Amino acid sequence: MTTAPSTRFLGWRMVALAFLGTNLALGLTFGTYGPFVASLSSEFDASRSLLSGGLALVVTFMGLLAPVVGRAITRWSIRRVVSLGLGFLASMLILVSLAGSAWQFVALFGLLGGIAAACLVIVPPTTLVNNWFIAQRGKATGIVMIPFLVMATPPIAAAAITAFGWRPTAIGLAVVVLVALPLTRLIVDRPADVGQAPLGGETAAASGDVSSAQGTDGGGALLRAPAFWSTTYCGGIVAGTGVTISTHLVPFATGAGLSLQSAAFLLTVMGGAGMAGGVLFGLLADRLGGARTLAIMCLALALLWPALLAGTSYAGLVLVAAGFGLCVSAVIPVVATLLGNLHGSRSFARVMGLYSLAAMPFGLLMPVAAGWLFDRTGTYRTVFLGFALLFGAAVALCLYLDRVEAVRRRTKPAVAPA
């Protein structure tokens, strides 16, 4: 529904709202799960293997439902999908507080938390940014994806659980979500709905770079497009690296002789660097394009994986961990910028949803493959060198994507995507 024109550009307000929704979803799932598990394991005498399934279910449902969310955005609105996501998030927290067993907690957390994350993370916020920004798209997406609450909620949740118990803490977190729910009324799906244009839209139209502003719809050809699958491979292995390094860095470091505390601090360094990575690489994507920026990330990761084997000092490992954090945290802003440039705004939600589903196996399989190779060889050397080769291939694909992206940014919307 179109409302009266507004004189003040509202795009940055959309960035703030997208940041809030994304962080509530990630912070109240990934950020709180660890403190909850510590209490559940003692109360229910549950195995860690059972309790570890909650976040795996969240990731799985988030990926599986991404295409559905993309279609829902097209048929309904971003505002409605985000509202639905916050409703599922609050419902999850209320219902897990009533769980009578560990498996009930895991099932409710994984299913409802996964639905909430699908409605709040990746597809809706990146689509909202893509609608409002042509210029500074990477910067805006990078701001949205800063994982602030993922770092802030664990100590807050732990303190609340210690003081009040895990059930009242879950209820309290649900209240926080419900308080934030009315803010979704401020979401405006597209600038045209309030008589505005996307940031940079006038410049794009004047220069003939209108494909990003208006968009092209590749229809059924999308899944046959080499550019889509090249983007999926390159973005997927970067995202898979985030899960893999988070799983294996501490065992690798302790196996190299570091104490558990020193090894765990490397993950803290990764998280801190990740706070800046999305914005920094997002700004770079605005200047160089999504494909070139993705190539830089893949090249850096091709060097960072074998750098772990170089026998560096602890300070060197800290720098390597920071490098991983900078790169893996930026994958969504950079990929969203690239897909926006390749496909425009009209089909972006559908494209991003299909990308999220197609890239999901990398996050599930890469850490498992790393563990299997380590079990077979007794060392991480094959794992790290093998991943370096994967990223070498990704750099070559990014060079192809750079040529396609350059053509798309100069092509009018009537031209069908490859």
N, C-alpha and C positions, 0 to 999 in steps of 0.2 A: 504494500500500500504506500502510495506517494504522499508525503506530508509537505507542509509549507517549506519553501526554501530557507536554508540557514546560511548566514553570512560567514560564520566561523567554520573553518575546515575541521571536520569531525574525525578525520582518519586517526589521529593520535589518541583520541578517546577510544576508538575501536581497538587500538593496540593495547591500551590499558585494560579494557574489558577482556580481551583475548588472553592477555597475560594472567589475569585473575583466574579465569576458568581453567586454563592449562595448569597453573600452579596448584589450584585446589585439587584437581584430579590427581596429579602426580604426587603432591605432598601428602595427601590423605590416603594414598595407596602405597606407593613405594617408600614414602618417608615414614609412615607409621607402622608398617607391617613388622619390621624387626622388633620394636618394643612390644607389640602385641604378642608376637611369637614367644618371647621370653616369659611372659606371664602364662600363656596358654599351655606351654610345655609342662609347667609345674602343676597347674590346676587340673588339667585333664590327663597328665602323664602320657602325652602323645609323643610319637616319634618325630624326629626332625624331618624325616623323609616325607611324612604326611603333611606337616606344617609348611614345608617348602613349596608345596603345590599351589598355594594361594596366588603368589605373584606370577607363577608360570601360567595360571589360568587367566589372569588379568591380561598378560601380554598376548596370549592366544586369542581371546575374545576380541581384544582391541584390533588385532590384525584381521581376523575373520570378518568382523562387522564393518571394517572401513569402507568397502564398496557400498554396503547398505546405507551407511551414513552419508556417503557422497550422493546417492540417489535421493535420500530424504531431504538433504539440503536443497537439491534442485526442485523437488516437488513441494516442499513446505517452505522453510526459511532457516537461516543460521540461528536466529533468535529462538525459534521453537526447539531446534535440536539441542542447543546449549541448555535451555531450560529443562528439557527432558533429562539431559545428562546430570545436571545438578540434582534433580529429583531422584534419579537412581543412586547417586552418590550418598545423599542423605538417607535414603531407604536402606542402603547397604549398611551404613554405620548403625542405624537403629536396630536392624534385624540381627546383625552379628552380636550386638550387646545382649540379645536374648538366646544366643546359641547354647545348646545344652551339651554339645560335644565338639571335639576338635574338627571332625569331618564336616559338621554343619557350618562351623566358622569358615573353614577353607572353601566350601562350596559357595556359600553366600558371598564371601569376600571376592572370590574369583569371578563368579558369574555377574553379580550386580556391579562390582567394581570394574570389570572388563567392559560392560555396557556403558557405564559412566565415562570411562576413559576414552572409549571410541567416540562418544558424543562430545568430548571436551578437548581431546588432544589430537594434534596433527591435522586432520581433515577440516574441521570447522574453523579453527583459528587461522590456518594458512589460507583457507578460502576467503575468509573475511579480509585478511591483509591483502591478498591478491586483488580483491575487488576494489580496495581503497587506494592501493599504491601501484604505480608503475615506476616512477622514480623512488629511490630509497626503499624498494621492496625488501631487499636482503636485510637492511638495517632494521626495518620494522619487524620482520619475522624473527630476527635474532633476539630482539628485545622480548618478544612474546615467549620465546623458548628458554629464557634464562631460568634455570631450575632453582629459584630462590627457596621455595617452600620445601623442596626435597632435602635441602641442607638444614633448614630451620626447624622443621617439624620433629625430627627424631629426638632431640633433647627435650623439646616441649612435651611431646607425647610421653617420653620416659618419666619426666618429672610428674606429669599428671597421673600416670598409672601408679607411680610410687605413692603419691599422696592420696588418691581417691579410688584406685582400682581400675582395671581395664574396661569394665562395663560402663561405669559412669563417664570415663574418658571418651568412649565411643559415642555416647549420647551427646556429650559436650561438643564434639567435633561435628556431629550432625546438626546441632543448633547453629554452628558457625556457617555451615553450608546453606541452611535455610535463611539465615540473615542475608547472605549474599544473593540469594535467588532473585529478589525483586530488581536487582541491577541489570538483569537480562533485558528489561524493558528499554534500556538505553541502546541496545544493539540495533544498528541500522545496517541491513545487509549490503546495500549498494549506495554509492554517492548519489545516484540519480533519484533515489527515494526521497532525498531532502534537497533536491535541486543543485547538487554539487557535482564535480568531476573528480576522478581519481587524481592523486598527486602525480604530476608529470603528464597527465593526459593531454593537456593542451600542447605541450612540447612534442609528445609522440605523434599527435595528429599533424602538426605543422611540418614535421620532418619526414612524414610518410611511414614512421614506425608505429603502425596502428594495430598490428596483430596482437600485441599484448593488451591494448586497451579494449578491443572489441572481442577478440578471441576467435578461434576456429574450432570446429567440432569434427574430429576425425571419424566419429561413428565406430562401426565395427572394425575399421582399419587400425585402430589403436593397438590392439593386441598382436597385430602383424607388423608393427612399426619397429625397425631396428633401433631407432632413437629411444623409444620407451624402454626396451629391454636392456639397452646399454646403460641407461640411467638407473634402472632397477639393479643391475649388477654392481655398478660403481657405488651407488648409495647404500645398497644392501650390505656390501662387505664393510663399509665404514660403520654402519649401525651394528653389524655383527661383531665388529671389533670392540665396540663399547661393552657388549655383554661378555665377550670372551676375556678381555683384559680385566674386567671387574671380577670375573670368576677365578682367573688363574694367576693374576699378578702376585697376590699374597702367597699362595703355595710356591710359586717360583722363587720369590724373594726369601722366604724362610728356608727353602731348599738350598739357597745360595749362602746361607749362614746368618741371615738377619733375624733379629728377634721378631716375635709376632707384632709387638707394638710398632717397631720401626717399619715393618712391612705394611701394616694397616695404615700407617701415616701416608704411604704412597697413594692410597685411594683417596685420602683427604685432599692431597695435592691435586689429584685428578679432578675432584669435584670443584675445588676452588678455581682451577684453570678453566673448567667448563663454564663457569659463570661468565667468563669473558669471551670464550671461543665463539659462541653464536653471534654475538654482536660484531666481533672483529672480522670473522669470515663473511658475515652478512654485508658489512661495508665493502669488503673486497669484491663480493659478488655484484654489488651495485656498480662498481667501477670496471671490473674485468669481464663480467658475465658469469653465469652459473657454471658453465662447463669448464672454463679456465680455472675458476676457484676450486671446483671439485678435483681438477687435475693436480693442483697444488696440494690439496689435502691428501690425495692418494699417493703422491710422490713422497710427502712427509711421512706417511705411515709405512711406505715401502722401506724407508730408512730407519724408522723407529723400531719396527719389529726386530730386525737383526741387531740394533743397538743394544737391546737387552742382553745379548750374548757377548758383548764386548768386554765384560769384566770390569766395568766402570766402578768408580767409587759410589758411596751412598749419595753424595751430592749429584753425581751423574745420573743415578737412577731417579732421583727427584726431578731432574730436568726432563728425562724421558717420560716420566709419568705426567708431568705438566703438558708435554707435547701431545700425548695421547688425549688428555682431557680437552685441550684446545680443539683438536680435530674432530673427535667423535661427538662432541656436544653441538657442533655446527652443521651436522649432516642435514637436518630438517630445513633450516633456513636456506642453505645452499641448494638443496634439491628442489625446494619449493620455488626458489627464484628461477632455476633452470626449467622446471616444468611450466611455470607461468610464461616464460619467454617462448617455450616451444609450442604451447597449446592455447595460450590466452586465458581470459577470465571466464568465458562462457562455458567451457567444458572442464574447468579446473577442478571442481569438487569431485567429479567422476574420475578424472585422471589421477588425482591424489589418492582417492580411495583405492583404485586398482593398484597403484604403486605400493601403498602400505601393505596390501594383501600379498602382492608378489614379492616384496622385500622381506616379509616376516620370516620365511624359512632360514635366512642367513643368521638371524638372531637366535634361532633355536638350534641350528645344526653346527655353527662354527664352534661354540664352546664345547659341545659334545665331541666333535671331531678332534679338537685339541686334547681333550682328556683321553680319548681312545688312542691317539698317536703317542701320547706320553706313556700310557700303560704298556703299549707295545715296544717302545724304544727305551723307556726309562729316562728320557731327557726331553727338554723342550726345544732342542736345536732344530729338529725336523719341523716342528710346529711353527716356530717363528720364521724360519727361512721359507717354508711353504707359503705362509701368509704374505711374506715380502714379494714372492712371485705373483700371487694373486693381485697385489696392488700394482705391480709393474704392468700387468695386462690391463688394469683399470686405467692407468695413465694413457695408454694407447687409445682406449675407447673414448676417453675424455677429449682427445684431440679430434676424433671424428665428431663428437657431440658439439665441439666448439664450432666446426664448420656448419653444422645443421642449425645451431642456435643463431649464428650470424645471419644466415639466410632468412630464418623465420622472423627475426627482428626487422628485416627490411621488406618482408612480403606482406601484401594486403590480405585481409581475411578471406577473400574469395578463394585463395589457393589452399588446397587440401593439404594437411600435414602428411609427411612421409611415414 
